[in-house]
Amino acid sequence: MAERLCLSVTAQMNLSERLCLDEAERRPSLLRFNWHHDSKAEPSREVLRQGRKFFAAVLAILLLALCSSCSEGIRRRAIPAGAQAVLDSAIEDIDAGRYEKLYNEAADEWRREATLDQSKATFKILRDKLGKVRTRDLQTAREEQTATAPLPGHSLVVIYQTSFERGNGMETFTLVEHGGRWYLARYFVSSKALK
């Protein structure tokens, strides 16, 4: 008497329908499983190989996406080129103590809120309490377009996590665009070391 193997396939067939195959009809193409006489099914080598290839492809795609999103270069491209040049210049001026140059090249908004002497005094306090900058790590760069105060128009807010000689803090640079050119409008540092 020929042995029979019966499988219920409820996803594609009615519950009453059953797929029955005689021993001679068992084929590796049926779900790609190897059938044993004790009625246990094991995946064939081809199925395992295809599974490994699929897993490796998904893993490679995820790693590529993760690596590309962590790249500083990608983040920096979000900052318009003209704004990046002004930001780099402002950072160099602050680090070198060229506060008068920074003030003279700043946006009108900066100069309306503080005089040159007030700006210099503020930078001196920051330098005295925090020391020089050791490292800056870009956290966010966000462009805004608003019609209301405090800074109406096209602006860019760039935030750095900054390590100073005597503490850590957050530096916030706000740039505004006027007539196609970018200007530093605000500079703010928050740090527990300032208290």
PAROTI-401417 format. One record per residue (C-alpha): residue number from 0; residue in one letter; x, y, z. Coordinates in nm, 2 decimals, m for minus. Example, Ala and Ser with C-alpha at 12.3 -4.5 7.8 and 13.67 -1.06 7.14 Angstrom:
REM PAROTI-401417
R | k | r | xx | yy | zz
R | 0 | A | 1.23 | m0.45 | 0.78;
R | 1 | S | 1.37 | m0.11 | 0.71;
***
This chain:
REM PAROTI-401417
R | k | r | xx | yy | zz
R | 0 | M | 0.00 | 0.00 | 0.00;
R | 1 | A | 0.14 | 0.34 | m0.10;
R | 2 | E | 0.20 | 0.59 | 0.18;
R | 3 | R | 0.00 | 0.91 | 0.15;
R | 4 | L | 0.08 | 1.26 | 0.27;
R | 5 | C | m0.20 | 1.51 | 0.33;
R | 6 | L | m0.15 | 1.88 | 0.39;
R | 7 | S | m0.42 | 2.13 | 0.48;
R | 8 | V | m0.38 | 2.45 | 0.28;
R | 9 | T | m0.64 | 2.68 | 0.44;
R | 10 | A | m0.50 | 3.01 | 0.30;
R | 11 | Q | m0.57 | 2.91 | m0.06;
R | 12 | M | m0.83 | 2.64 | m0.02;
R | 13 | N | m1.15 | 2.58 | 0.17;
R | 14 | L | m1.12 | 2.41 | 0.50;
R | 15 | S | m1.28 | 2.10 | 0.35;
R | 16 | E | m1.03 | 2.08 | 0.06;
R | 17 | R | m0.71 | 1.89 | 0.13;
R | 18 | L | m0.40 | 1.84 | m0.08;
R | 19 | C | m0.31 | 1.47 | m0.09;
R | 20 | L | m0.01 | 1.34 | m0.27;
R | 21 | D | 0.10 | 0.98 | m0.31;
R | 22 | E | 0.46 | 0.91 | m0.22;
R | 23 | A | 0.55 | 0.90 | m0.59;
R | 24 | E | 0.40 | 1.25 | m0.64;
R | 25 | R | 0.60 | 1.43 | m0.38;
R | 26 | R | 0.82 | 1.68 | m0.56;
R | 27 | P | 1.08 | 1.93 | m0.42;
R | 28 | S | 0.90 | 2.21 | m0.60;
R | 29 | L | 0.60 | 2.17 | m0.37;
R | 30 | L | 0.68 | 2.45 | m0.12;
R | 31 | R | 1.05 | 2.36 | m0.17;
R | 32 | F | 1.05 | 2.13 | 0.13;
R | 33 | N | 1.22 | 1.80 | 0.17;
R | 34 | W | 0.98 | 1.54 | 0.31;
R | 35 | H | 1.08 | 1.26 | 0.54;
R | 36 | H | 0.89 | 0.94 | 0.62;
R | 37 | D | 0.83 | 1.07 | 0.98;
R | 38 | S | 0.61 | 1.35 | 0.83;
R | 39 | K | 0.85 | 1.63 | 0.92;
R | 40 | A | 0.93 | 1.89 | 0.66;
R | 41 | E | 1.26 | 2.07 | 0.64;
R | 42 | P | 1.34 | 2.36 | 0.41;
R | 43 | S | 1.55 | 2.27 | 0.11;
R | 44 | R | 1.90 | 2.41 | 0.06;
R | 45 | E | 1.77 | 2.63 | m0.22;
R | 46 | V | 1.51 | 2.79 | 0.01;
R | 47 | L | 1.78 | 2.85 | 0.28;
R | 48 | R | 2.02 | 3.00 | 0.02;
R | 49 | Q | 1.75 | 3.23 | m0.11;
R | 50 | G | 1.66 | 3.33 | 0.25;
R | 51 | R | 2.02 | 3.42 | 0.32;
R | 52 | K | 2.05 | 3.62 | 0.01;
R | 53 | F | 1.74 | 3.82 | 0.09;
R | 54 | F | 1.85 | 3.88 | 0.45;
R | 55 | A | 2.20 | 3.99 | 0.32;
R | 56 | A | 2.04 | 4.23 | 0.07;
R | 57 | V | 1.81 | 4.39 | 0.33;
R | 58 | L | 2.09 | 4.42 | 0.58;
R | 59 | A | 2.32 | 4.59 | 0.32;
R | 60 | I | 2.04 | 4.84 | 0.23;
R | 61 | L | 1.98 | 4.92 | 0.59;
R | 62 | L | 2.35 | 4.97 | 0.66;
R | 63 | L | 2.39 | 5.19 | 0.36;
R | 64 | A | 2.09 | 5.41 | 0.46;
R | 65 | L | 2.22 | 5.43 | 0.82;
R | 66 | C | 2.57 | 5.53 | 0.71;
R | 67 | S | 2.46 | 5.79 | 0.46;
R | 68 | S | 2.22 | 5.95 | 0.71;
R | 69 | C | 2.49 | 5.98 | 0.97;
R | 70 | S | 2.73 | 6.16 | 0.74;
R | 71 | E | 2.81 | 6.52 | 0.84;
R | 72 | G | 2.84 | 6.60 | 0.46;
R | 73 | I | 2.48 | 6.52 | 0.40;
R | 74 | R | 2.37 | 6.74 | 0.69;
R | 75 | R | 2.58 | 7.03 | 0.57;
R | 76 | R | 2.44 | 7.02 | 0.22;
R | 77 | A | 2.10 | 7.12 | 0.37;
R | 78 | I | 2.26 | 7.46 | 0.45;
R | 79 | P | 2.26 | 7.69 | 0.15;
R | 80 | A | 2.61 | 7.75 | 0.02;
R | 81 | G | 2.60 | 8.13 | 0.08;
R | 82 | A | 2.47 | 8.08 | 0.43;
R | 83 | Q | 2.74 | 7.82 | 0.50;
R | 84 | A | 3.01 | 8.06 | 0.39;
R | 85 | V | 2.88 | 8.33 | 0.62;
R | 86 | L | 2.84 | 8.08 | 0.91;
R | 87 | D | 3.20 | 7.96 | 0.86;
R | 88 | S | 3.33 | 8.31 | 0.86;
R | 89 | A | 3.13 | 8.41 | 1.17;
R | 90 | I | 3.26 | 8.10 | 1.36;
R | 91 | E | 3.62 | 8.18 | 1.26;
R | 92 | D | 3.57 | 8.55 | 1.37;
R | 93 | I | 3.43 | 8.44 | 1.71;
R | 94 | D | 3.70 | 8.19 | 1.77;
R | 95 | A | 3.97 | 8.44 | 1.68;
R | 96 | G | 3.82 | 8.72 | 1.88;
R | 97 | R | 3.75 | 8.95 | 1.58;
R | 98 | Y | 3.43 | 9.08 | 1.73;
R | 99 | E | 3.44 | 9.42 | 1.56;
R | 100 | K | 3.46 | 9.25 | 1.22;
R | 101 | L | 3.18 | 9.02 | 1.31;
R | 102 | Y | 2.97 | 9.32 | 1.43;
R | 103 | N | 3.03 | 9.52 | 1.11;
R | 104 | E | 2.94 | 9.22 | 0.88;
R | 105 | A | 2.63 | 9.13 | 1.09;
R | 106 | A | 2.27 | 9.19 | 0.99;
R | 107 | D | 2.10 | 9.52 | 1.06;
R | 108 | E | 1.89 | 9.32 | 1.32;
R | 109 | W | 2.20 | 9.25 | 1.53;
R | 110 | R | 2.31 | 9.62 | 1.51;
R | 111 | R | 1.97 | 9.74 | 1.61;
R | 112 | E | 1.96 | 9.52 | 1.92;
R | 113 | A | 2.32 | 9.59 | 2.05;
R | 114 | T | 2.60 | 9.84 | 2.00;
R | 115 | L | 2.96 | 9.73 | 1.92;
R | 116 | D | 3.07 | 9.79 | 2.28;
R | 117 | Q | 2.78 | 9.58 | 2.41;
R | 118 | S | 2.86 | 9.30 | 2.17;
R | 119 | K | 3.23 | 9.30 | 2.26;
R | 120 | A | 3.14 | 9.29 | 2.63;
R | 121 | T | 2.91 | 8.99 | 2.58;
R | 122 | F | 3.17 | 8.80 | 2.39;
R | 123 | K | 3.43 | 8.89 | 2.66;
R | 124 | I | 3.20 | 8.74 | 2.93;
R | 125 | L | 3.15 | 8.43 | 2.72;
R | 126 | R | 3.52 | 8.39 | 2.67;
R | 127 | D | 3.60 | 8.45 | 3.04;
R | 128 | K | 3.35 | 8.20 | 3.17;
R | 129 | L | 3.37 | 7.93 | 2.91;
R | 130 | G | 3.71 | 7.96 | 2.76;
R | 131 | K | 3.79 | 7.88 | 2.40;
R | 132 | V | 3.59 | 7.64 | 2.18;
R | 133 | R | 3.74 | 7.28 | 2.17;
R | 134 | T | 3.49 | 7.11 | 1.94;
R | 135 | R | 3.15 | 7.18 | 1.77;
R | 136 | D | 2.91 | 6.91 | 1.66;
R | 137 | L | 2.63 | 7.02 | 1.43;
R | 138 | Q | 2.29 | 6.93 | 1.58;
R | 139 | T | 2.04 | 7.09 | 1.35;
R | 140 | A | 2.01 | 7.34 | 1.07;
R | 141 | R | 1.65 | 7.46 | 1.00;
R | 142 | E | 1.54 | 7.71 | 0.74;
R | 143 | E | 1.24 | 7.92 | 0.82;
R | 144 | Q | 1.02 | 8.16 | 0.61;
R | 145 | T | 0.81 | 8.38 | 0.83;
R | 146 | A | 0.62 | 8.71 | 0.79;
R | 147 | T | 0.63 | 8.79 | 1.16;
R | 148 | A | 0.88 | 8.89 | 1.43;
R | 149 | P | 1.13 | 8.83 | 1.57;
R | 150 | L | 1.30 | 8.77 | 1.24;
R | 151 | P | 1.06 | 8.81 | 0.94;
R | 152 | G | 1.17 | 8.67 | 0.61;
R | 153 | H | 1.40 | 8.39 | 0.51;
R | 154 | S | 1.62 | 8.27 | 0.80;
R | 155 | L | 1.84 | 7.98 | 0.90;
R | 156 | V | 1.88 | 7.86 | 1.26;
R | 157 | V | 2.19 | 7.64 | 1.31;
R | 158 | I | 2.26 | 7.47 | 1.65;
R | 159 | Y | 2.58 | 7.32 | 1.76;
R | 160 | Q | 2.66 | 7.11 | 2.07;
R | 161 | T | 2.99 | 7.28 | 2.17;
R | 162 | S | 3.26 | 7.18 | 2.40;
R | 163 | F | 3.44 | 7.48 | 2.56;
R | 164 | E | 3.76 | 7.47 | 2.78;
R | 165 | R | 3.55 | 7.51 | 3.10;
R | 166 | G | 3.22 | 7.34 | 3.01;
R | 167 | N | 2.98 | 7.23 | 2.75;
R | 168 | G | 2.70 | 7.42 | 2.59;
R | 169 | M | 2.48 | 7.49 | 2.29;
R | 170 | E | 2.56 | 7.76 | 2.03;
R | 171 | T | 2.28 | 7.89 | 1.82;
R | 172 | F | 2.35 | 8.09 | 1.51;
R | 173 | T | 2.06 | 8.27 | 1.34;
R | 174 | L | 2.13 | 8.39 | 0.98;
R | 175 | V | 1.89 | 8.60 | 0.77;
R | 176 | E | 1.88 | 8.65 | 0.40;
R | 177 | H | 1.84 | 9.00 | 0.26;
R | 178 | G | 1.86 | 9.07 | m0.11;
R | 179 | G | 2.01 | 8.73 | m0.19;
R | 180 | R | 2.29 | 8.76 | 0.07;
R | 181 | W | 2.31 | 8.59 | 0.41;
R | 182 | Y | 2.40 | 8.78 | 0.74;
R | 183 | L | 2.45 | 8.67 | 1.10;
R | 184 | A | 2.15 | 8.82 | 1.29;
R | 185 | R | 2.19 | 8.65 | 1.63;
R | 186 | Y | 2.44 | 8.44 | 1.83;
R | 187 | F | 2.33 | 8.27 | 2.15;
R | 188 | V | 2.51 | 8.04 | 2.39;
R | 189 | S | 2.34 | 7.84 | 2.66;
R | 190 | S | 2.55 | 7.66 | 2.92;
R | 191 | K | 2.53 | 7.57 | 3.29;
R | 192 | A | 2.89 | 7.71 | 3.32;
R | 193 | L | 2.74 | 8.06 | 3.25;
R | 194 | K | 2.53 | 8.06 | 3.57;
***
